Amino acid sequence: MALGLVLVVPSLWVGPVLDDWLFVQAIESGRWWDLYDFVGPGEIEGLRASGWVPWWVAEDFEQRFFRPFSSVLFWLDHRMGPVFTGLSLMGWRALALWGGWAVLSQELPRRVALWALFLLVTDNALVAAGAWHANRHALISAALGLWSVALLQRGRRGMSALLFGLALCAGELGLGTLGFVLAWAVHRRSVRESLPHLSVFALWLALYRSLGMGARGGDFYLDPISDPAGWIRAAPLRWLALVGDGVTQLPAMLGFLEGWAPIGLALVGIFALWVFRGAGWLGWGALLALVPALSAPPSSRQLAVASVGFAAVLARRLPAPALGLLGMVGMALSLGSQVGLRRVGEDSLEIAARIDAICPGMGPVAVVNPPDHVVGFYLPVLRQVGLGLPPRVVLGLSIHLPELRVRGGATVELEGRFGAGQIERFWAKRMPTKPVETGGMQVQLVGEVLSVQAPEDTCWVAWDEGVLVRFEPGPVEVRLERTPGPSGLP
C-alpha cells in the first residue's frame, strides 16, 4: 500500500494540464457542479463563431457527461490549493487500493491475494486515472466501485448499491461496477444479489437520459443509445486493446496512432484472453466491467474499475517472476505518465505564451498546423485562463498534416491531407465541404485544399519542425513539416 502511494507522489507537482484549465474557467464563471458538461445543444454555432471549437465541428456535436460528485470535488480542491489537490488524489488512490485489498483478501488465498495487491498497487491504470486532475472521475469511480464490490461480497447489498450509485455520480466508468455485480450474481446463482444495483442503474439511466447527457456528433466518444451502429463498430477493437493493456501493461493509448497500431493491439488482446480460462467471477467481472469504457477511445485509465479483476486473474495464473516483471513495468509506466503530464502542462503554456511574443497586438491568429492533436485546441483557454491574457481569437485551421503547403493570394490556400486523424473524428464523422464562418474567417474545404478568407491583420503561425513560427502567406509557396508536440502524439 505504501508503495502505491509513493508512486503517485509526483502527482503533487504535475499541476494543471489542458482540461484542468477549462474547469478553472467554468469555476470562475460560477459553475461548479457540472464541469464535465462541455458542449450542450445549440452551443456549437456560437463556439465556432468565436473560434473556440474547430471549423469542422459537426452541427449536432454535444459532449455532456454526468459527473456531479467529481465536479464538486474538483471545485473544492481548486479552492483549497494545489497541495491539497495532490493529497486529495492520493487519498482517493489509497481508498481504491484499500477497497481492492478488501475484495482480493476475501476471494483469494493470502499469498495470491498479496501478489494481486502488488499488481494493483503498481498498475498504471489507477495512477493514470488520478495523476491528471481532470481524470479524477475514473479514480473516484474505481474507489467507490471497489468498495461496493467488497460490501457485496460480505452480504451488505443495500450499502453496496448506495456506493454504486455514488460511483455513477462520479463518472460513467462507475458502470463497470455492475460487471462485477452481475458476475457475482451468476457465481452465487442468485438474481437477488444484483436487484438493488439494477434498480440504481435504472434510476441513473433515466436521469441521465432525461438531462440529455451523452456524446453526439463525433466519432471519438460514442453513445451506445444515440449511435448504436458506431458503438458496435468501434467496440471490438477498443475492448481487445483494453484487455491487452490489463494483462501485458502495453498501453492501450497506442491505439491513438494511425495505421496498423489498433490491429496490433487487438492481436495482443486476443493473446491476452488466454489467461482468462477458468478465471472465476472476478475475471469475468473484469471483462464485463470494460464494456462501459468502450464509449471512449482506449487508454489505461479506462481500466481503473476493472483492474482488481485483472490483478486477481494474473496472480492466479502467472509465476512469481512474471508477476514481478509486470509490476516493474507498471511502476515505470506510472512514473513516466506523471512526468509526461507535467511536461505537457509546462510546454503547452510556453507555446501559448509564444503566440503573443511572435504575434504582438490583438488581431486574430491563424494556426495552420497546431503542435499536435491535443495541445492545439487548448490554446485559447491556455492564453486566457492559464496565462491571464485578454481574450483573443486563436484559430486552429488544420491538423495531422505531416507536410503542409501554403499559398497566398485573395484567399490563403492550405494543401495537405485533411480528416485523417482521430482528433478530427472527435469533433465530427466527416469534414464539411460547405463554407464555414469561424473566428472572423471563412473557410471551405475542396478536396485536399482549404481556402481561407481572413482579415488583413491576421497573424499566421505554424508548428514547424518542433517550433512555433510566424510566416507570411504570399506568392511563394511555404512548406511546413510538423513533428509531435508536447503530448508526444502525432
ChimeraX attribute file (.defattr): number of C-alpha atoms within 10 A of each C-alpha:
attribute: neighborCount
match mode: 1-to-1
recipient: residues
	/A:1	15
	/A:2	8
	/A:3	11
	/A:4	23
	/A:5	18
	/A:6	13
	/A:7	20
	/A:8	23
	/A:9	17
	/A:10	19
	/A:11	27
	/A:12	18
	/A:13	16
	/A:14	22
	/A:15	21
	/A:16	21
	/A:17	24
	/A:18	23
	/A:19	18
	/A:20	21
	/A:21	19
	/A:22	21
	/A:23	24
	/A:24	21
	/A:25	17
	/A:26	18
	/A:27	19
	/A:28	11
	/A:29	9
	/A:30	9
	/A:31	15
	/A:32	20
	/A:33	19
	/A:34	19
	/A:35	26
	/A:36	22
	/A:37	17
	/A:38	14
	/A:39	17
	/A:40	17
	/A:41	14
	/A:42	12
	/A:43	14
	/A:44	20
	/A:45	17
	/A:46	13
	/A:47	17
	/A:48	21
	/A:49	19
	/A:50	19
	/A:51	24
	/A:52	21
	/A:53	22
	/A:54	22
	/A:55	26
	/A:56	25
	/A:57	23
	/A:58	21
	/A:59	17
	/A:60	17
	/A:61	20
	/A:62	24
	/A:63	20
	/A:64	20
	/A:65	21
	/A:66	24
	/A:67	22
	/A:68	21
	/A:69	19
	/A:70	27
	/A:71	26
	/A:72	17
	/A:73	19
	/A:74	25
	/A:75	19
	/A:76	15
	/A:77	19
	/A:78	17
	/A:79	12
	/A:80	11
	/A:81	10
	/A:82	16
	/A:83	14
	/A:84	15
	/A:85	22
	/A:86	22
	/A:87	16
	/A:88	18
	/A:89	26
	/A:90	23
	/A:91	14
	/A:92	20
	/A:93	26
	/A:94	18
	/A:95	19
	/A:96	27
	/A:97	25
	/A:98	17
	/A:99	22
	/A:100	29
	/A:101	24
	/A:102	20
	/A:103	26
	/A:104	24
	/A:105	17
	/A:106	13
	/A:107	17
	/A:108	15
	/A:109	11
	/A:110	12
	/A:111	12
	/A:112	21
	/A:113	23
	/A:114	17
	/A:115	21
	/A:116	27
	/A:117	26
	/A:118	22
	/A:119	27
	/A:120	27
	/A:121	30
	/A:122	26
	/A:123	30
	/A:124	30
	/A:125	28
	/A:126	31
	/A:127	31
	/A:128	28
	/A:129	27
	/A:130	26
	/A:131	30
	/A:132	23
	/A:133	23
	/A:134	22
	/A:135	17
	/A:136	26
	/A:137	29
	/A:138	26
	/A:139	34
	/A:140	32
	/A:141	33
	/A:142	36
	/A:143	27
	/A:144	27
	/A:145	33
	/A:146	34
	/A:147	26
	/A:148	30
	/A:149	26
	/A:150	22
	/A:151	20
	/A:152	22
	/A:153	18
	/A:154	12
	/A:155	12
	/A:156	14
	/A:157	20
	/A:158	16
	/A:159	15
	/A:160	24
	/A:161	27
	/A:162	16
	/A:163	24
	/A:164	29
	/A:165	24
	/A:166	20
	/A:167	31
	/A:168	28
	/A:169	22
	/A:170	27
	/A:171	25
	/A:172	19
	/A:173	30
	/A:174	32
	/A:175	24
	/A:176	30
	/A:177	32
	/A:178	23
	/A:179	23
	/A:180	29
	/A:181	28
	/A:182	23
	/A:183	22
	/A:184	23
	/A:185	17
	/A:186	14
	/A:187	13
	/A:188	12
	/A:189	10
	/A:190	12
	/A:191	11
	/A:192	12
	/A:193	22
	/A:194	20
	/A:195	17
	/A:196	16
	/A:197	24
	/A:198	16
	/A:199	13
	/A:200	17
	/A:201	18
	/A:202	11
	/A:203	12
	/A:204	16
	/A:205	14
	/A:206	11
	/A:207	13
	/A:208	15
	/A:209	11
	/A:210	9
	/A:211	11
	/A:212	15
	/A:213	18
	/A:214	22
	/A:215	25
	/A:216	25
	/A:217	23
	/A:218	24
	/A:219	24
	/A:220	22
	/A:221	22
	/A:222	26
	/A:223	22
	/A:224	17
	/A:225	11
	/A:226	13
	/A:227	15
	/A:228	11
	/A:229	12
	/A:230	17
	/A:231	20
	/A:232	14
	/A:233	10
	/A:234	17
	/A:235	21
	/A:236	13
	/A:237	22
	/A:238	27
	/A:239	24
	/A:240	27
	/A:241	32
	/A:242	33
	/A:243	29
	/A:244	22
	/A:245	25
	/A:246	30
	/A:247	22
	/A:248	17
	/A:249	19
	/A:250	20
	/A:251	21
	/A:252	28
	/A:253	20
	/A:254	16
	/A:255	23
	/A:256	17
	/A:257	13
	/A:258	12
	/A:259	9
	/A:260	10
	/A:261	16
	/A:262	21
	/A:263	15
	/A:264	16
	/A:265	26
	/A:266	23
	/A:267	15
	/A:268	20
	/A:269	25
	/A:270	14
	/A:271	15
	/A:272	18
	/A:273	14
	/A:274	11
	/A:275	16
	/A:276	16
	/A:277	11
	/A:278	11
	/A:279	19
	/A:280	16
	/A:281	22
	/A:282	25
	/A:283	25
	/A:284	22
	/A:285	24
	/A:286	28
	/A:287	25
	/A:288	22
	/A:289	29
	/A:290	27
	/A:291	18
	/A:292	21
	/A:293	27
	/A:294	24
	/A:295	24
	/A:296	18
	/A:297	24
	/A:298	27
	/A:299	21
	/A:300	23
	/A:301	27
	/A:302	28
	/A:303	32
	/A:304	33
	/A:305	33
	/A:306	33
	/A:307	29
	/A:308	30
	/A:309	28
	/A:310	27
	/A:311	28
	/A:312	28
	/A:313	24
	/A:314	24
	/A:315	23
	/A:316	19
	/A:317	16
	/A:318	12
	/A:319	10
	/A:320	13
	/A:321	9
	/A:322	13
	/A:323	19
	/A:324	16
	/A:325	12
	/A:326	20
	/A:327	21
	/A:328	15
	/A:329	17
	/A:330	24
	/A:331	21
	/A:332	15
	/A:333	21
	/A:334	23
	/A:335	21
	/A:336	14
	/A:337	19
	/A:338	24
	/A:339	16
	/A:340	14
	/A:341	23
	/A:342	22
	/A:343	16
	/A:344	23
	/A:345	21
	/A:346	15
	/A:347	17
	/A:348	26
	/A:349	19
	/A:350	14
	/A:351	22
	/A:352	23
	/A:353	17
	/A:354	15
	/A:355	20
	/A:356	15
	/A:357	10
	/A:358	14
	/A:359	17
	/A:360	9
	/A:361	11
	/A:362	14
	/A:363	15
	/A:364	22
	/A:365	23
	/A:366	23
	/A:367	24
	/A:368	21
	/A:369	27
	/A:370	28
	/A:371	31
	/A:372	22
	/A:373	21
	/A:374	20
	/A:375	23
	/A:376	24
	/A:377	22
	/A:378	21
	/A:379	26
	/A:380	22
	/A:381	23
	/A:382	27
	/A:383	25
	/A:384	16
	/A:385	18
	/A:386	22
	/A:387	13
	/A:388	10
	/A:389	14
	/A:390	10
	/A:391	12
	/A:392	19
	/A:393	20
	/A:394	26
	/A:395	28
	/A:396	26
	/A:397	21
	/A:398	26
	/A:399	27
	/A:400	24
	/A:401	23
	/A:402	16
	/A:403	15
	/A:404	21
	/A:405	16
	/A:406	23
	/A:407	18
	/A:408	17
	/A:409	10
	/A:410	10
	/A:411	16
	/A:412	18
	/A:413	22
	/A:414	25
	/A:415	21
	/A:416	19
	/A:417	17
	/A:418	18
	/A:419	20
	/A:420	14
	/A:421	17
	/A:422	18
	/A:423	19
	/A:424	23
	/A:425	20
	/A:426	19
	/A:427	26
	/A:428	23
	/A:429	17
	/A:430	16
	/A:431	17
	/A:432	17
	/A:433	13
	/A:434	11
	/A:435	14
	/A:436	17
	/A:437	18
	/A:438	24
	/A:439	25
	/A:440	17
	/A:441	19
	/A:442	17
	/A:443	23
	/A:444	19
	/A:445	20
	/A:446	13
	/A:447	11
	/A:448	13
	/A:449	17
	/A:450	20
	/A:451	21
	/A:452	22
	/A:453	16
	/A:454	21
	/A:455	13
	/A:456	8
	/A:457	11
	/A:458	18
	/A:459	23
	/A:460	19
	/A:461	21
	/A:462	24
	/A:463	23
	/A:464	21
	/A:465	15
	/A:466	14
	/A:467	14
	/A:468	19
	/A:469	16
	/A:470	18
	/A:471	11
	/A:472	14
	/A:473	18
	/A:474	14
	/A:475	10
	/A:476	10
	/A:477	13
	/A:478	15
	/A:479	12
	/A:480	18
	/A:481	15
	/A:482	22
	/A:483	22
	/A:484	18
	/A:485	24
	/A:486	22
	/A:487	18
	/A:488	13
	/A:489	16
	/A:490	20
